[in-house]
């Protein structure tokens, strides 16, 4: 069955949100709904429904990781209140507004800030094995320049002259990510205040990051490029009111649930044993050498599968064999379907000096 009416997807999102709001966290059914919710939050992000995406993401994480989520949420709330009481955010925005003034050869079309959501913070802590005080982008500031420019070097000098301390610099302008994302990122602090992340983009970089081929949902989650392109058509139709919709099947939005060592794990449709290994073991998962799944028709009761072959709903993965001597190469980047796995591999290769 294919869906030709965009309203069907909006109804599905609304239904998911209502189910999550009414879910009992200790109920097994609620956990299944929450796992689905992690994918629906990505769909909402693609459609430009950012408020829905954040709420679905947070409600889902609160059910799946109740104690950790509550702890992170409370700590972030204290962080936000402390910054408001001290005037840190307002002063930071005023300082940056002056720095990016026309007198300094710049100009801004947008200067915004956000405090990271509990779900996004918890995901980063779990993926990178970090404590909350090691998350440097709890406060994020985005500066969108009012015109294109080739060099971002003056920004660093201006920040230092204005009293900002630079802790980290990521020049994705000169070195775009594997998805093609371009921007200038800096981790800063000033006068003993907390660290925060500053993103600087030109208008074209901002447009590409928000609505283009390198958009937020591609590098943050498990939505494939092919699916996001189809959903992007729906997003533009919702914006323009012009509905000419190609075929998308509900199956495209569903994940697959597999078992490993008694644990049920839900992954995006099309995921591979390598994606599973990275989900379970982090960057160590890239050392995956072999995998087997249960197969009742086989004499041994299981069969070997390729590490890049698609897993199917209900598969029971018997073994994931890691080889400590195995080192992934840049060649693998082109074979991975999901941006999140590619970005983790890209970071791993860079840390090992292999990219």
ABEGO torsion letter per residue (X at the ends): XBBABAAAAAAAAAAAAAAAAABBAABAAAAAAAAAAAAAAAAAAAAGBAAAAAAAAAAAAAAABAAAAAAAAAAAAAAAAAAAAAGAAAAAAAAAAAAABAAAGBEBABBBBBBBBAAAAAAAAAAAGBBAAABAAABBBBBBBABBBABAAAAAAAAAAAGBBBABBBBAAABBBAAGBBBBBBBBBBGGBBBBBBBBBBAAAAAAAAABAABAAAAABABBAAAAAAAAAAAAAAAAGBBBBBBBBAAAABBBBBBBGGBBBBBBBGBBAAAAAAAAAEAAAAABABBBBBBAABAAGBBBBBAABBBBBGBBBABBBBBAABBBBAAAAAABABAAAAAAAAAAAAAAGAX
